[in-house]
Every structure is written in structure tokens, then in C-alpha cells.
Amino acid sequence: MQKVKANDDIFFTVTMAEVLEKQNRFDDALTIYKILSDSKPDDDALKASIERLKGRAEGKGYSKR
């Protein structure tokens, strides 16, 4: 799995993070949520998404391909 980086040529949106999450690319989705949260620190929905994905990104709750 490649890691998403801030200078990648993709759109950093909640929708993109959701797509990556549905593709079981939890690390990448988490990275996007964190980038978005940095620009919107008061957004509780982004914080909730980050918390939800932390365990999955660490390998808990899903099997790696």
C-alpha cells in the first residue's frame, strides 16, 4: 500500500477519504482526515473519523491484502 502524502496529485476531501476507507486503505484515509483536520481543528466530524480509523489503520479490525 502506498502512503498518501500532502504533495500527491489527489484531492484531499472527505469524499476521497471515504472512498479510500471503502477500499480498505485505512492508513491513506486516516492521513487525509488528519490533513483536513489540521485546516479545520474545530470540526468534530473529522475528529470522530480520525478516532474511528485509528485502530483500523494500525491493523486492528481488518485483514491486510
C-alpha positions in Angstrom: 0.0 0.0 0.0 1.3 3.4 -0.9 1.0 6.2 1.6 -0.8 9.3 0.6 1.3 12.4 1.0 0.4 16.1 1.1 2.1 16.8 -2.3 0.4 13.9 -4.1 -1.8 14.8 -7.1 -5.1 13.8 -5.5 -7.9 15.8 -3.9 -7.9 16.0 -0.1 -11.6 15.9 0.6 -13.8 14.0 3.0 -15.2 12.2 -0.1 -11.8 11.0 -1.1 -11.1 9.8 2.4 -14.4 7.9 2.4 -13.6 6.2 -0.9 -10.2 5.1 0.4 -11.8 3.8 3.5 -14.3 1.8 1.5 -11.3 0.3 -0.4 -9.8 -0.7 3.0 -7.0 1.8 2.6 -7.3 2.9 6.2 -3.9 4.4 6.5 -4.4 6.7 3.5 -7.9 7.7 4.6 -6.6 8.5 8.1 -3.8 10.7 6.5 -6.4 12.7 4.6 -8.7 13.1 7.6 -5.7 14.4 9.6 -4.7 16.8 6.9 -8.2 18.1 6.7 -8.4 18.3 10.5 -5.3 20.4 10.6 -7.1 23.0 8.5 -10.3 22.7 10.4 -9.4 22.0 14.0 -12.9 22.6 15.4 -14.6 20.1 13.0 -15.9 17.4 15.4 -16.9 15.1 12.5 -13.2 15.0 11.3 -12.1 14.2 14.8 -14.6 11.4 15.0 -13.4 10.0 11.7 -9.8 10.0 12.9 -10.7 8.2 16.1 -12.8 5.6 14.3 -9.9 4.8 11.8 -7.0 4.8 14.3 -7.5 1.2 15.2 -8.2 0.0 11.7 -5.1 1.8 10.3 -3.0 0.1 12.9 -4.1 -3.3 11.6 -7.0 -3.9 14.0 -10.3 -4.9 12.7 -9.4 -5.9 9.2 -7.0 -8.2 7.4 -4.3 -6.8 5.1 -4.4 -7.7 1.5 
